[in-house]
């Protein structure tokens, strides 16, 4: 498995766990219960703005990867 830049690809909308790399150097497994556009207010000319919750996190996620399959002995 390789790290995927969030600028290149984002996880699919579903109930899943992924491994993420934060911009502060941390690495954690997180659970995504959903992944969809959320409102982020209005732009200068009054249009509705949307953002991805995955991209709107502090500290920011820089990379992610699917968890590897469970290895059965």
C-alpha positions as CSV (number, residue, x, y, z in Angstrom):
1,X,0.0,0.0,0.0
2,X,1.2,3.5,-0.8
3,X,0.4,6.9,0.6
4,X,-2.1,8.9,-1.6
5,X,-1.9,12.7,-1.6
6,X,-5.3,14.2,-0.7
7,X,-4.8,16.6,-3.7
8,X,-4.7,13.5,-6.0
9,X,-7.5,11.4,-4.6
10,X,-9.9,11.3,-1.6
11,X,-11.5,8.3,0.1
12,X,-14.9,7.2,-1.3
13,X,-18.1,8.1,0.5
14,X,-18.7,5.2,2.9
15,X,-18.3,3.9,6.4
16,X,-14.6,2.9,6.6
17,X,-11.3,3.3,8.4
18,X,-8.2,4.8,6.7
19,X,-4.7,5.6,7.8
20,X,-3.9,9.3,7.6
21,X,-0.7,11.4,7.7
22,X,-1.1,14.8,9.3
23,X,0.9,17.9,8.4
24,X,2.4,17.9,11.9
25,X,4.0,14.5,11.2
26,X,1.5,12.4,13.1
27,X,0.0,9.2,11.6
28,X,-3.3,7.7,12.9
29,X,-6.1,5.4,11.9
30,X,-9.4,7.4,11.6
31,X,-12.9,6.2,11.1
32,X,-14.9,8.0,8.4
33,X,-18.6,7.5,9.0
34,X,-19.5,9.5,6.0
35,X,-17.6,11.7,3.5
36,X,-19.6,14.3,1.7
37,X,-19.6,18.0,0.8
38,X,-20.5,20.2,3.7
39,X,-21.4,23.9,3.5
40,X,-18.6,26.3,4.4
41,X,-20.5,29.6,4.2
42,X,-20.9,32.0,1.3
43,X,-18.4,33.6,-1.1
44,X,-18.0,37.3,-1.8
45,X,-20.7,37.3,-4.4
46,X,-23.2,35.3,-2.3
47,X,-22.7,31.8,-3.8
48,X,-22.8,28.8,-1.5
49,X,-19.3,27.4,-0.8
50,X,-18.7,23.7,-0.1
51,X,-15.7,21.8,1.3
52,X,-14.7,18.3,2.1
53,X,-14.6,17.4,5.8
54,X,-11.5,15.4,5.1
55,X,-9.8,18.6,3.8
56,X,-11.2,20.8,6.6
57,X,-9.4,19.2,9.6
58,X,-6.9,20.8,12.0
59,X,-4.1,19.5,11.9
60,X,-4.6,19.0,8.2
61,X,-4.4,15.6,6.5
62,X,-1.7,15.5,3.8
63,X,-1.9,11.8,2.7
64,X,-4.0,8.8,3.3
65,X,-4.1,5.1,2.5
66,X,-6.5,2.2,2.8
67,X,-5.7,-0.2,5.7
68,X,-4.0,-3.4,4.5
69,X,-6.1,-6.5,4.5
70,X,-5.9,-8.7,7.5
71,X,-3.2,-11.3,7.1
72,X,-4.5,-14.7,8.0
73,X,-2.0,-17.4,9.1
